[in-house]
């Protein structure tokens, strides 16, 4: 990414392309996770690698000046404060991308985080950025949980496609039912306990499947194990 930045932008043109105008456009996103997932959006650490700390500092100062001019506090950030604050953000938050930081500065201007009383305080800005990162972690967790819910729905559909018909369920040989166990759980301890309970062989294929013969009296309990989400029962023709 840093090489792409060097080839595509000078430090000045980078600041112009990702200007403080982004603050108002990105502050309204519902989830910071949307910004985190933007493909190809440079991170602050990429900017530092491409242009040195001076390049990251220059971009941050542009956005901090926008905040500085917007806030109604009488005492603004001094040049020395802008310099030190930019360097500290660049060093402590290299994992944030440009869109996320633009969103932060926009939300800071809107009063979502720490308020300024009489002066624009660098400490208040850093405390606000820390709060923004907590919001970011929360949004990323929600996005991950939503993704896992979709995966679970797909697994349920896959289970339905491999469900054992009743006539096959009732097909026994010497009081045993032949079935293929697909291991949904990846917990070795749970797998070992289930195998011991039902006399399932230790073998497991690369597809996480184990052929087994289950006693009639254990079938209903095995079905309960399936309903709990640890396994799937699959019938395969002999």
MDAnalysis code that builds the backbone (N, CA, C; Angstrom):
import MDAnalysis as mda
import numpy as np

u = mda.Universe.empty(714, n_residues=238, atom_resindex=np.repeat(np.arange(238), 3), trajectory=True)
u.add_TopologyAttr("name", ["N", "CA", "C"] * 238)
u.add_TopologyAttr("resid", np.arange(1, 239))
u.add_TopologyAttr("resname", ["UNK", "UNK", "UNK", "UNK", "UNK", "UNK", "UNK", "UNK", "UNK", "UNK", "UNK", "UNK", "UNK", "UNK", "UNK", "UNK", "UNK", "UNK", "UNK", "UNK", "UNK", "UNK", "UNK", "UNK", "UNK", "UNK", "UNK", "UNK", "UNK", "UNK", "UNK", "UNK", "UNK", "UNK", "UNK", "UNK", "UNK", "UNK", "UNK", "UNK", "UNK", "UNK", "UNK", "UNK", "UNK", "UNK", "UNK", "UNK", "UNK", "UNK", "UNK", "UNK", "UNK", "UNK", "UNK", "UNK", "UNK", "UNK", "UNK", "UNK", "UNK", "UNK", "UNK", "UNK", "UNK", "UNK", "UNK", "UNK", "UNK", "UNK", "UNK", "UNK", "UNK", "UNK", "UNK", "UNK", "UNK", "UNK", "UNK", "UNK", "UNK", "UNK", "UNK", "UNK", "UNK", "UNK", "UNK", "UNK", "UNK", "UNK", "UNK", "UNK", "UNK", "UNK", "UNK", "UNK", "UNK", "UNK", "UNK", "UNK", "UNK", "UNK", "UNK", "UNK", "UNK", "UNK", "UNK", "UNK", "UNK", "UNK", "UNK", "UNK", "UNK", "UNK", "UNK", "UNK", "UNK", "UNK", "UNK", "UNK", "UNK", "UNK", "UNK", "UNK", "UNK", "UNK", "UNK", "UNK", "UNK", "UNK", "UNK", "UNK", "UNK", "UNK", "UNK", "UNK", "UNK", "UNK", "UNK", "UNK", "UNK", "UNK", "UNK", "UNK", "UNK", "UNK", "UNK", "UNK", "UNK", "UNK", "UNK", "UNK", "UNK", "UNK", "UNK", "UNK", "UNK", "UNK", "UNK", "UNK", "UNK", "UNK", "UNK", "UNK", "UNK", "UNK", "UNK", "UNK", "UNK", "UNK", "UNK", "UNK", "UNK", "UNK", "UNK", "UNK", "UNK", "UNK", "UNK", "UNK", "UNK", "UNK", "UNK", "UNK", "UNK", "UNK", "UNK", "UNK", "UNK", "UNK", "UNK", "UNK", "UNK", "UNK", "UNK", "UNK", "UNK", "UNK", "UNK", "UNK", "UNK", "UNK", "UNK", "UNK", "UNK", "UNK", "UNK", "UNK", "UNK", "UNK", "UNK", "UNK", "UNK", "UNK", "UNK", "UNK", "UNK", "UNK", "UNK", "UNK", "UNK", "UNK", "UNK", "UNK", "UNK", "UNK", "UNK", "UNK", "UNK", "UNK", "UNK", "UNK", "UNK", "UNK", "UNK", "UNK", "UNK", "UNK"])
u.atoms.positions = np.array([
    [0.827, -1.205, 0.000],
    [0.000, 0.000, 0.000],
    [0.866, 1.262, 0.000],
    [1.958, 1.281, 0.783],
    [2.816, 2.465, 0.843],
    [3.428, 2.762, -0.525],
    [3.791, 1.704, -1.283],
    [4.344, 1.902, -2.618],
    [3.295, 2.493, -3.556],
    [2.060, 2.038, -3.423],
    [0.973, 2.588, -4.243],
    [0.764, 4.071, -3.947],
    [0.897, 4.456, -2.682],
    [0.747, 5.859, -2.315],
    [1.856, 6.703, -2.927],
    [3.082, 6.215, -2.818],
    [4.220, 6.961, -3.370],
    [4.066, 7.130, -4.876],
    [3.623, 6.053, -5.553],
    [3.476, 6.106, -7.007],
    [2.279, 6.961, -7.444],
    [1.265, 7.035, -6.585],
    [0.036, 7.710, -6.996],
    [-0.123, 9.146, -6.520],
    [0.550, 9.497, -5.428],
    [0.352, 10.823, -4.843],
    [1.676, 11.392, -4.346],
    [1.781, 12.702, -4.429],
    [2.805, 13.401, -3.655],
    [2.192, 13.668, -2.284],
    [2.986, 14.005, -1.267],
    [2.396, 14.315, 0.039],
    [1.325, 15.407, -0.039],
    [1.552, 16.404, -0.893],
    [0.584, 17.496, -1.025],
    [-0.697, 17.027, -1.685],
    [-0.565, 16.256, -2.781],
    [-1.768, 15.801, -3.481],
    [-2.542, 14.789, -2.642],
    [-1.851, 14.041, -1.784],
    [-2.546, 13.109, -0.885],
    [-3.441, 13.890, 0.072],
    [-2.904, 14.968, 0.652],
    [-3.696, 15.796, 1.567],
    [-4.882, 16.428, 0.842],
    [-4.690, 16.790, -0.411],
    [-5.782, 17.403, -1.176],
    [-6.847, 16.370, -1.531],
    [-6.416, 15.155, -1.855],
    [-7.377, 14.104, -2.219],
    [-8.200, 13.664, -1.015],
    [-7.533, 13.460, 0.110],
    [-8.216, 13.040, 1.348],
    [-8.324, 14.247, 2.282],
    [-9.003, 15.249, 1.791],
    [-9.069, 16.554, 2.466],
    [-10.042, 16.528, 3.646],
    [-10.040, 17.567, 4.464],
    [-10.977, 17.650, 5.587],
    [-12.448, 17.678, 5.172],
    [-12.729, 17.869, 3.872],
    [-14.117, 17.805, 3.424],
    [-14.727, 16.437, 3.690],
    [-13.879, 15.413, 3.826],
    [-14.369, 14.063, 4.111],
    [-15.040, 13.968, 5.479],
    [-14.678, 14.861, 6.378],
    [-15.200, 14.775, 7.745],
    [-16.723, 14.810, 7.773],
    [-17.298, 15.784, 7.090],
    [-18.759, 15.927, 7.098],
    [-19.443, 14.797, 6.345],
    [-18.766, 14.235, 5.351],
    [-19.370, 13.180, 4.541],
    [-19.350, 11.829, 5.239],
    [-18.332, 11.592, 6.084],
    [-18.172, 10.273, 6.691],
    [-18.648, 10.201, 8.141],
    [-18.864, 11.327, 8.781],
    [-19.267, 11.303, 10.187],
    [-20.650, 10.699, 10.397],
    [-21.449, 10.599, 9.320],
    [-22.836, 10.157, 9.451],
    [-23.004, 8.643, 9.269],
    [-21.911, 7.914, 9.023],
    [-22.063, 6.467, 8.830],
    [-22.628, 5.833, 10.105],
    [-23.458, 4.810, 9.926],
    [-24.072, 4.159, 11.079],
    [-23.088, 3.273, 11.827],
    [-22.194, 2.647, 11.085],
    [-21.246, 1.717, 11.707],
    [-19.831, 2.008, 11.222],
    [-18.924, 2.165, 12.154],
    [-17.521, 2.390, 11.795],
    [-16.971, 1.183, 11.048],
    [-17.568, 0.007, 11.276],
    [-17.115, -1.209, 10.595],
    [-17.217, -1.060, 9.077],
    [-18.167, -0.262, 8.601],
    [-18.286, -0.025, 7.160],
    [-17.023, 0.646, 6.626],
    [-16.469, 1.561, 7.401],
    [-15.260, 2.272, 6.979],
    [-14.030, 1.376, 7.119],
    [-14.021, 0.550, 8.154],
    [-12.887, -0.357, 8.359],
    [-12.751, -1.342, 7.201],
    [-13.883, -1.666, 6.575],
    [-13.893, -2.693, 5.532],
    [-13.646, -2.144, 4.128],
    [-13.446, -0.837, 4.000],
    [-13.236, -0.258, 2.670],
    [-11.947, -0.807, 2.068],
    [-12.067, -1.446, 0.938],
    [-10.918, -2.073, 0.292],
    [-9.989, -1.004, -0.298],
    [-8.705, -1.099, 0.035],
    [-7.715, -0.190, -0.535],
    [-7.619, 1.161, 0.134],
    [-8.346, 1.348, 1.237],
    [-8.241, 2.628, 1.944],
    [-6.966, 2.621, 2.782],
    [-6.057, 3.565, 2.554],
    [-4.774, 3.534, 3.282],
    [-4.952, 3.773, 4.777],
    [-4.140, 3.085, 5.552],
    [-4.108, 3.304, 6.992],
    [-3.088, 4.389, 7.306],
    [-3.204, 4.939, 8.497],
    [-2.285, 5.994, 8.902],
    [-0.850, 5.479, 8.890],
    [-0.670, 4.216, 9.265],
    [0.666, 3.622, 9.226],
    [1.221, 3.541, 7.810],
    [0.333, 3.315, 6.820],
    [0.771, 3.297, 5.420],
    [1.268, 4.675, 4.987],
    [0.571, 5.706, 5.459],
    [0.970, 7.074, 5.119],
    [2.350, 7.384, 5.699],
    [2.580, 6.942, 6.921],
    [3.890, 7.159, 7.543],
    [4.994, 6.423, 6.789],
    [4.699, 5.205, 6.346],
    [5.694, 4.435, 5.595],
    [5.975, 5.077, 4.242],
    [4.937, 5.631, 3.631],
    [5.094, 6.204, 2.289],
    [5.823, 7.542, 2.324],
    [5.450, 8.408, 3.251],
    [5.971, 9.778, 3.239],
    [6.766, 10.142, 4.481],
    [6.947, 9.167, 5.383],
    [7.615, 9.472, 6.631],
    [6.640, 10.095, 7.617],
    [7.073, 10.256, 8.839],
    [6.213, 10.854, 9.868],
    [5.781, 12.259, 9.468],
    [6.603, 12.919, 8.633],
    [6.253, 14.274, 8.192],
    [4.984, 14.264, 7.349],
    [4.838, 13.243, 6.477],
    [3.653, 13.155, 5.639],
    [2.397, 12.875, 6.444],
    [2.500, 11.959, 7.413],
    [1.357, 11.670, 8.274],
    [1.000, 12.893, 9.107],
    [2.042, 13.583, 9.599],
    [1.809, 14.791, 10.390],
    [1.091, 15.858, 9.572],
    [1.502, 16.042, 8.317],
    [0.889, 17.064, 7.463],
    [-0.587, 16.776, 7.236],
    [-0.926, 15.496, 7.005],
    [-2.332, 15.151, 6.771],
    [-3.159, 15.358, 8.041],
    [-2.619, 14.925, 9.165],
    [-3.336, 15.076, 10.430],
    [-3.531, 16.551, 10.783],
    [-2.510, 17.363, 10.534],
    [-2.623, 18.785, 10.847],
    [-3.732, 19.438, 10.041],
    [-3.904, 19.045, 8.779],
    [-4.995, 19.586, 7.957],
    [-6.344, 19.339, 8.626],
    [-6.529, 18.116, 9.113],
    [-7.815, 17.763, 9.726],
    [-7.972, 18.378, 11.103],
    [-6.869, 18.457, 11.858],
    [-6.943, 19.085, 13.175],
    [-7.209, 20.582, 13.062],
    [-6.668, 21.215, 12.034],
    [-6.938, 22.642, 11.816],
    [-8.409, 22.886, 11.516],
    [-9.036, 21.938, 10.811],
    [-10.470, 22.041, 10.535],
    [-11.258, 22.026, 11.844],
    [-10.871, 21.117, 12.748],
    [-11.504, 21.062, 14.065],
    [-11.204, 22.333, 14.839],
    [-9.959, 22.755, 14.790],
    [-9.512, 23.942, 15.517],
    [-10.317, 25.176, 15.124],
    [-10.547, 25.333, 13.809],
    [-11.281, 26.506, 13.320],
    [-12.769, 26.408, 13.615],
    [-13.286, 25.176, 13.680],
    [-14.725, 24.987, 13.848],
    [-15.177, 25.209, 15.289],
    [-14.365, 24.730, 16.231],
    [-14.752, 24.787, 17.644],
    [-14.813, 26.237, 18.123],
    [-15.823, 26.516, 18.948],
    [-16.037, 27.893, 19.399],
    [-15.165, 28.325, 20.557],
    [-14.281, 27.458, 21.032],
    [-13.415, 27.815, 22.160],
    [-12.492, 28.970, 21.772],
    [-12.238, 29.849, 22.735],
    [-11.415, 31.035, 22.467],
    [-9.955, 30.667, 22.230],
    [-9.444, 29.761, 23.042],
    [-8.023, 29.404, 22.938],
    [-7.868, 28.193, 22.024],
    [-7.215, 28.392, 20.898],
    [-7.044, 27.337, 19.912],
    [-5.751, 26.565, 20.155],
    [-5.596, 25.480, 19.412],
    [-4.347, 24.724, 19.463],
    [-3.207, 25.576, 18.921],
    [-2.095, 25.565, 19.615],
    [-0.917, 26.280, 19.130],
    [-0.199, 25.432, 18.082],
    [0.750, 26.044, 17.389],
    [1.522, 25.293, 16.388],
    [2.265, 24.129, 17.031],
    [2.835, 24.355, 18.202],
    [3.552, 23.284, 18.895],
    [2.611, 22.148, 19.306],
    [1.416, 22.521, 19.762],
    [0.435, 21.496, 20.134],
    [-0.014, 20.699, 18.919],
    [-0.232, 21.376, 17.802],
    [-0.610, 20.683, 16.566],
    [0.472, 19.698, 16.147],
    [1.705, 20.132, 16.245],
    [2.856, 19.295, 15.873],
    [2.910, 18.049, 16.755],
    [2.879, 18.252, 18.071],
    [3.015, 17.126, 19.002],
    [1.803, 16.204, 18.946],
    [0.612, 16.773, 18.838],
    [-0.604, 15.967, 18.799],
    [-0.647, 15.102, 17.536],
    [-0.250, 15.684, 16.416],
    [-0.224, 14.927, 15.155],
    [0.736, 13.751, 15.246],
    [1.917, 13.997, 15.802],
    [2.905, 12.924, 15.941],
    [2.405, 11.825, 16.870],
    [1.743, 12.215, 17.959],
    [1.268, 11.210, 18.917],
    [0.176, 10.345, 18.293],
    [-0.735, 10.955, 17.562],
    [-1.793, 10.178, 16.892],
    [-1.177, 9.230, 15.861],
    [-0.208, 9.747, 15.099],
    [0.442, 8.921, 14.069],
    [1.135, 7.714, 14.690],
    [1.728, 7.886, 15.855],
    [2.461, 6.796, 16.505],
    [1.535, 5.814, 17.226],
    [0.442, 6.304, 17.796],
    [-0.416, 5.453, 18.615],
    [-1.537, 4.785, 17.840],
    [-1.928, 5.342, 16.686],
    [-3.093, 4.822, 15.969],
    [-2.795, 4.520, 14.496],
    [-1.694, 3.813, 14.208],
    [-1.369, 3.513, 12.806],
    [-2.371, 2.556, 12.155],
    [-3.172, 1.843, 12.979],
    [-4.115, 0.853, 12.467],
    [-5.412, 1.477, 11.931],
    [-5.661, 2.748, 12.248],
    [-6.872, 3.404, 11.746],
    [-6.649, 3.852, 10.310],
    [-7.661, 3.629, 9.466],
    [-7.493, 4.096, 8.096],
    [-7.977, 5.530, 7.951],
    [-7.750, 6.086, 6.771],
    [-8.030, 7.504, 6.545],
    [-9.521, 7.819, 6.678],
    [-10.361, 6.898, 6.220],
    [-11.810, 7.109, 6.316],
    [-12.260, 7.115, 7.775],
    [-11.716, 6.185, 8.577],
    [-12.079, 6.138, 9.994],
    [-11.667, 7.416, 10.712],
    [-10.461, 7.880, 10.450],
    [-9.994, 9.104, 11.109],
    [-10.800, 10.318, 10.667],
    [-11.166, 10.382, 9.404],
    [-11.992, 11.494, 8.922],
    [-13.344, 11.473, 9.619],
    [-13.901, 10.270, 9.798],
    [-15.153, 10.123, 10.534],
    [-14.981, 10.613, 11.972],
    [-13.875, 10.243, 12.598],
    [-13.622, 10.683, 13.973],
    [-13.594, 12.199, 14.083],
    [-12.826, 12.841, 13.210],
    [-12.719, 14.300, 13.287],
    [-14.085, 14.965, 13.062],
    [-14.886, 14.376, 12.155],
    [-16.222, 14.913, 11.942],
    [-17.098, 14.773, 13.167],
    [-17.035, 13.606, 13.809],
    [-17.830, 13.393, 15.024],
    [-17.328, 14.268, 16.171],
    [-16.024, 14.503, 16.215],
    [-15.470, 15.380, 17.245],
    [-16.038, 16.786, 17.090],
    [-16.112, 17.265, 15.858],
    [-16.689, 18.591, 15.600],
    [-18.167, 18.658, 15.976],
    [-18.872, 17.519, 15.810],
    [-20.311, 17.511, 16.089],
    [-20.631, 17.431, 17.576],
    [-19.590, 17.259, 18.417],
    [-19.802, 17.208, 19.863],
    [-20.141, 15.831, 20.381],
    [-19.875, 14.778, 19.597],
    [-20.218, 13.422, 20.037],
    [-19.335, 12.972, 21.201],
    [-18.121, 13.468, 21.254],
    [-17.193, 13.016, 22.287],
    [-16.925, 14.145, 23.290],
    [-15.684, 14.292, 23.721],
    [-15.353, 15.281, 24.747],
    [-15.649, 16.706, 24.260],
    [-16.154, 17.529, 25.164],
    [-16.432, 18.929, 24.831],
    [-15.248, 19.810, 25.247],
    [-15.133, 20.949, 24.571],
    [-14.039, 21.878, 24.857],
    [-14.599, 23.088, 25.604],
    [-13.980, 23.412, 26.732],
    [-14.414, 24.549, 27.539],
    [-13.295, 25.576, 27.600],
    [-13.423, 26.642, 26.834],
    [-12.448, 27.724, 26.871],
    [-11.260, 27.511, 25.964],
    [-10.832, 26.238, 25.759],
    [-9.661, 25.985, 24.928],
    [-9.812, 24.630, 24.238],
    [-9.144, 24.499, 23.105],
    [-9.087, 23.213, 22.412],
    [-7.936, 22.430, 23.036],
    [-8.279, 21.430, 23.824],
    [-7.298, 20.716, 24.647],
    [-6.836, 19.435, 23.935],
    [-5.526, 19.278, 23.681],
    [-5.033, 18.045, 23.056],
    [-5.409, 16.786, 23.831],
    [-5.419, 16.876, 25.165],
    [-5.773, 15.720, 25.979],
    [-7.216, 15.298, 25.730],
    [-8.101, 16.274, 25.564],
    [-9.509, 15.974, 25.285],
    [-9.649, 15.293, 23.923],
    [-8.850, 15.716, 22.974],
    [-8.891, 15.097, 21.639],
    [-8.428, 13.648, 21.721],
    [-7.358, 13.384, 22.472],
    [-6.857, 12.014, 22.610],
    [-7.843, 11.136, 23.374],
    [-8.497, 11.688, 24.393],
    [-9.519, 10.927, 25.117],
    [-10.696, 10.616, 24.189],
    [-11.029, 11.563, 23.330],
    [-12.119, 11.348, 22.369],
    [-11.754, 10.267, 21.366],
    [-10.497, 10.262, 20.920],
    [-10.052, 9.254, 19.962],
    [-10.077, 7.870, 20.600],
    [-9.757, 7.790, 21.877],
    [-9.840, 6.524, 22.591],
    [-11.288, 6.039, 22.659],
    [-12.225, 6.957, 22.897],
    [-13.650, 6.601, 22.917],
    [-14.123, 6.159, 21.537],
    [-13.618, 6.818, 20.504],
    [-13.950, 6.438, 19.126],
    [-13.482, 5.006, 18.851],
    [-12.307, 4.643, 19.325],
    [-11.795, 3.291, 19.115],
    [-12.638, 2.256, 19.859],
    [-13.194, 2.624, 21.010],
    [-14.112, 1.710, 21.699],
    [-15.365, 1.496, 20.859],
    [-15.894, 2.583, 20.274],
    [-17.044, 2.461, 19.375],
    [-16.697, 1.587, 18.180],
    [-15.485, 1.747, 17.681],
    [-15.026, 0.953, 16.529],
    [-15.008, -0.538, 16.877],
    [-14.458, -0.875, 18.046],
    [-14.419, -2.282, 18.461],
    [-15.826, -2.850, 18.599],
    [-16.733, -2.055, 19.150],
    [-18.128, -2.504, 19.297],
    [-18.754, -2.761, 17.936],
    [-18.568, -1.847, 16.994],
    [-19.149, -2.000, 15.657],
    [-18.540, -3.185, 14.912],
    [-17.232, -3.395, 15.073],
    [-16.589, -4.537, 14.422],
    [-17.113, -5.855, 14.994],
    [-17.364, -5.888, 16.303],
    [-17.906, -7.090, 16.929],
    [-19.304, -7.385, 16.402],
    [-20.132, -6.346, 16.281],
    [-21.485, -6.531, 15.747],
    [-21.433, -7.048, 14.309],
    [-20.518, -6.504, 13.524],
    [-20.379, -6.946, 12.130],
    [-19.944, -8.404, 12.070],
    [-19.030, -8.792, 12.961],
    [-18.557, -10.177, 12.996],
    [-19.688, -11.119, 13.401],
    [-20.509, -10.697, 14.382],
    [-21.623, -11.526, 14.820],
    [-22.661, -11.683, 13.711],
    [-22.899, -10.616, 12.950],
    [-23.835, -10.696, 11.829],
    [-23.324, -11.667, 10.775],
    [-22.018, -11.631, 10.521],
    [-21.417, -12.543, 9.552],
    [-21.547, -13.991, 10.022],
    [-21.311, -14.225, 11.316],
    [-21.428, -15.568, 11.860],
    [-22.867, -16.067, 11.792],
    [-23.842, -15.162, 11.967],
    [-25.252, -15.550, 11.867],
    [-25.579, -16.025, 10.450],
    [-25.007, -15.343, 9.456],
    [-25.210, -15.755, 8.063],
    [-24.594, -17.129, 7.828],
    [-23.398, -17.339, 8.378],
    [-22.753, -18.645, 8.240],
    [-23.579, -19.746, 8.888],
    [-24.159, -19.453, 10.062],
    [-24.995, -20.439, 10.742],
    [-26.226, -20.770, 9.908],
    [-26.824, -19.756, 9.305],
    [-27.987, -19.986, 8.440],
    [-27.615, -20.881, 7.263],
    [-26.427, -20.666, 6.713],
    [-25.972, -21.506, 5.599],
    [-25.731, -22.941, 6.052],
    [-25.217, -23.099, 7.298],
    [-24.990, -24.447, 7.819],
    [-26.317, -25.175, 8.028],
    [-27.338, -24.432, 8.465],
    [-28.654, -25.037, 8.662],
    [-29.223, -25.513, 7.330],
    [-29.030, -24.711, 6.295],
    [-29.488, -25.115, 4.963],
    [-28.735, -26.352, 4.498],
    [-27.423, -26.393, 4.792],
    [-26.627, -27.551, 4.423],
    [-27.101, -28.789, 5.173],
    [-27.453, -28.600, 6.429],
    [-27.977, -29.715, 7.224],
    [-29.258, -30.256, 6.614],
    [-30.149, -29.345, 6.199],
    [-31.421, -29.763, 5.601],
    [-31.181, -30.588, 4.338],
    [-30.137, -30.223, 3.595],
    [-29.832, -30.954, 2.355],
    [-29.329, -32.372, 2.624],
    [-28.769, -32.581, 3.841],
    [-28.208, -33.892, 4.174],
    [-29.012, -34.618, 5.252],
    [-30.193, -34.113, 5.558],
    [-31.010, -34.744, 6.594],
    [-31.386, -36.171, 6.191],
    [-31.456, -37.052, 7.178],
    [-31.757, -38.455, 6.903],
    [-33.266, -38.656, 6.813],
    [-33.761, -39.205, 5.708],
    [-35.199, -39.485, 5.595],
    [-35.627, -40.501, 6.655],
    [-36.937, -40.461, 6.997],
    [-37.448, -41.340, 8.039],
    [-37.216, -42.811, 7.714],
    [-37.429, -43.176, 6.436],
    [-37.281, -44.581, 6.087],
    [-35.846, -45.065, 6.269],
    [-34.889, -44.168, 6.059],
    [-33.499, -44.530, 6.276],
    [-33.177, -44.545, 7.767],
    [-33.825, -43.626, 8.470],
    [-33.646, -43.584, 9.928],
    [-34.073, -44.905, 10.568],
    [-35.128, -45.489, 10.016],
    [-35.666, -46.718, 10.583],
    [-34.974, -47.975, 10.062],
    [-34.085, -47.784, 9.093],
    [-33.401, -48.932, 8.507],
    [-32.270, -49.385, 9.436],
    [-32.424, -50.533, 10.019],
    [-31.445, -51.040, 10.975],
    [-30.788, -52.317, 10.465],
    [-29.646, -52.608, 10.993],
    [-28.992, -53.894, 10.748],
    [-28.522, -54.427, 12.085],
    [-29.185, -55.519, 12.508],
    [-28.866, -56.126, 13.806],
    [-29.015, -55.108, 14.941],
    [-30.094, -54.350, 14.877],
    [-30.343, -53.369, 15.927],
    [-29.414, -52.176, 15.890],
    [-28.767, -51.951, 14.736],
    [-27.833, -50.833, 14.591],
    [-28.260, -49.971, 13.404],
    [-27.985, -48.686, 13.510],
    [-28.255, -47.780, 12.388],
    [-26.939, -47.283, 11.832],
    [-26.766, -47.446, 10.517],
    [-25.566, -46.941, 9.865],
    [-25.758, -45.469, 9.539],
    [-24.779, -44.670, 9.894],
    [-24.888, -43.229, 9.678],
    [-23.484, -42.645, 9.551],
    [-23.385, -41.532, 8.880],
    [-22.121, -40.798, 8.815],
    [-22.246, -39.562, 9.699],
    [-21.319, -39.424, 10.619],
    [-21.302, -38.274, 11.537],
    [-20.455, -37.174, 10.907],
    [-21.059, -35.994, 10.732],
    [-20.271, -34.816, 10.339],
    [-20.076, -33.972, 11.589],
    [-18.803, -33.651, 11.869],
    [-18.468, -32.956, 13.118],
    [-18.574, -31.438, 12.917],
    [-19.649, -30.871, 13.459],
    [-19.817, -29.410, 13.421],
    [-18.888, -28.754, 14.434],
    [-18.872, -29.320, 15.649],
    [-17.958, -28.794, 16.665],
    [-16.528, -29.177, 16.313],
    [-15.615, -28.283, 16.601],
    [-14.195, -28.550, 16.378],
    [-13.444, -28.737, 17.700],
    [-14.211, -28.783, 18.800],
    [-13.623, -28.919, 20.129],
    [-13.201, -30.382, 20.346],
    [-11.888, -30.661, 20.453],
    [-11.431, -32.056, 20.594],
    [-12.030, -32.765, 21.805],
    [-12.227, -32.040, 22.892],
    [-12.766, -32.660, 24.103],
    [-14.211, -33.093, 23.902],
    [-15.024, -32.230, 23.262],
    [-16.426, -32.574, 22.997],
    [-16.506, -33.754, 22.029],
    [-15.664, -33.732, 20.993],
    [-15.655, -34.827, 20.020],
    [-15.318, -36.149, 20.713],
    [-14.310, -36.131, 21.582],
    [-13.893, -37.351, 22.286],
    [-15.017, -37.890, 23.177],
    [-15.729, -36.997, 23.848],
    [-16.811, -37.419, 24.753],
    [-17.968, -38.027, 23.970],
    [-18.290, -37.425, 22.814],
    [-19.377, -37.949, 21.980],
    [-18.991, -39.320, 21.418],
    [-17.751, -39.443, 20.963],
    [-17.292, -40.725, 20.428],
    [-17.360, -41.819, 21.498],
    [-16.932, -41.488, 22.706],
    [-16.956, -42.466, 23.790],
    [-18.376, -42.872, 24.147],
    [-19.290, -41.896, 24.178],
    [-20.679, -42.161, 24.558],
    [-21.356, -43.104, 23.579],
    [-21.126, -42.915, 22.289],
    [-21.868, -43.673, 21.282],
    [-21.027, -44.756, 20.605],
    [-19.810, -44.957, 21.055],
    [-18.968, -45.981, 20.454],
    [-18.583, -45.670, 19.023],
    [-18.345, -44.423, 18.741],
    [-17.994, -43.983, 17.395],
    [-16.495, -44.169, 17.178],
    [-16.098, -44.704, 16.035],
    [-14.656, -44.926, 15.784],
    [-13.853, -43.624, 15.835],
    [-12.548, -43.765, 16.061],
    [-11.669, -42.596, 16.147],
    [-11.402, -41.963, 14.788],
    [-11.608, -42.718, 13.722],
    [-11.302, -42.205, 12.380],
    [-12.119, -40.951, 12.061],
    [-11.485, -40.007, 11.383],
    [-12.194, -38.826, 10.861],
    [-11.579, -38.463, 9.513],
    [-12.419, -38.277, 8.500],
    [-11.926, -37.949, 7.161],
    [-11.492, -36.493, 7.091],
    [-10.879, -36.122, 5.969],
    [-10.461, -34.729, 5.781],
    [-11.670, -33.803, 5.698],
    [-12.856, -34.378, 5.441],
    [-14.099, -33.596, 5.391],
    [-14.802, -33.565, 6.735],
    [-14.082, -33.968, 7.787],
    [-14.621, -33.969, 9.156],
    [-15.815, -34.913, 9.285],
    [-15.757, -36.089, 8.645],
    [-16.823, -37.083, 8.698],
    [-16.296, -38.394, 9.286],
    [-17.186, -39.087, 10.005],
    [-16.848, -40.385, 10.580],
    [-18.010, -41.348, 10.355],
    [-17.809, -42.458, 9.601],
    [-18.848, -43.480, 9.474],
    [-19.015, -44.209, 10.808],
    [-20.267, -44.531, 11.156],
    [-20.492, -45.173, 12.454],
    [-21.744, -46.035, 12.394],
    [-21.848, -46.951, 13.353],
    [-23.052, -47.740, 13.566],
    [-23.521, -47.469, 14.988],
    [-24.767, -47.004, 15.093],
    [-25.302, -46.557, 16.382],
    [-26.403, -47.513, 16.835],
    [-26.398, -47.895, 18.097],
    [-27.433, -48.761, 18.656],
    [-28.796, -48.060, 18.597],
    [-29.848, -48.874, 18.372],
    [-31.199, -48.312, 18.295],
    [-31.533, -47.459, 19.516],
    [-31.174, -47.973, 20.694],
    [-31.556, -47.265, 21.920],
    [-30.801, -45.945, 22.103],
    [-29.727, -45.742, 21.313],
    [-28.944, -44.502, 21.432],
    [-29.294, -43.470, 20.358],
    [-30.158, -43.873, 19.409],
    [-30.430, -43.003, 18.264],
    [-31.060, -41.683, 18.692],
    [-32.048, -41.747, 19.604],
    [-32.731, -40.521, 20.005],
    [-31.778, -39.574, 20.722],
    [-30.890, -40.097, 21.543],
    [-29.905, -39.259, 22.231],
    [-28.925, -38.654, 21.220],
    [-28.568, -39.446, 20.197],
    [-27.690, -38.915, 19.151],
    [-28.379, -37.780, 18.401],
    [-29.681, -37.949, 18.158],
    [-30.459, -36.878, 17.521],
    [-30.450, -35.608, 18.371],
    [-30.530, -35.783, 19.668],
    [-30.486, -34.632, 20.572],
    [-29.124, -33.940, 20.478],
    [-28.066, -34.731, 20.361],
    [-26.726, -34.172, 20.183],
    [-26.662, -33.353, 18.892],
    [-27.351, -33.839, 17.877],
    [-27.413, -33.106, 16.614],
    [-28.178, -31.800, 16.779],
    [-29.305, -31.864, 17.491],
    [-30.110, -30.645, 17.688],
    [-29.338, -29.580, 18.470],
    [-28.424, -30.022, 19.317],
    [-27.604, -29.078, 20.086],
    [-26.513, -28.435, 19.233],
    [-26.349, -28.919, 18.005],
    [-25.422, -28.265, 17.088],
    [-24.004, -28.806, 17.094],
    [-23.789, -29.976, 17.741],
    [-22.439, -30.522, 17.798],
    [-22.098, -31.355, 16.556],
    [-23.118, -32.004, 15.992],
    [-22.897, -32.883, 14.848],
    [-24.023, -32.719, 13.840],
    [-23.826, -33.323, 12.657],
    [-24.888, -33.529, 11.689],
    [-24.899, -35.009, 11.335],
    [-26.099, -35.573, 11.180],
    [-26.233, -36.964, 10.768],
    [-26.486, -37.001, 9.271],
    [-25.667, -37.757, 8.562],
    [-25.774, -37.842, 7.120],
    [-25.911, -39.307, 6.701],
    [-26.834, -39.553, 5.766],
    [-26.974, -40.894, 5.211],
    [-26.278, -40.933, 3.862],
    [-25.464, -41.959, 3.689],
    [-24.790, -42.149, 2.411],
    [-25.027, -43.584, 1.937],
    [-25.426, -43.763, 0.672],
    [-25.693, -45.107, 0.169],
    [-24.451, -45.981, 0.298],
    [-24.683, -47.229, 0.580],
    [-23.551, -48.165, 0.704],
    [-23.021, -48.520, -0.667],
])
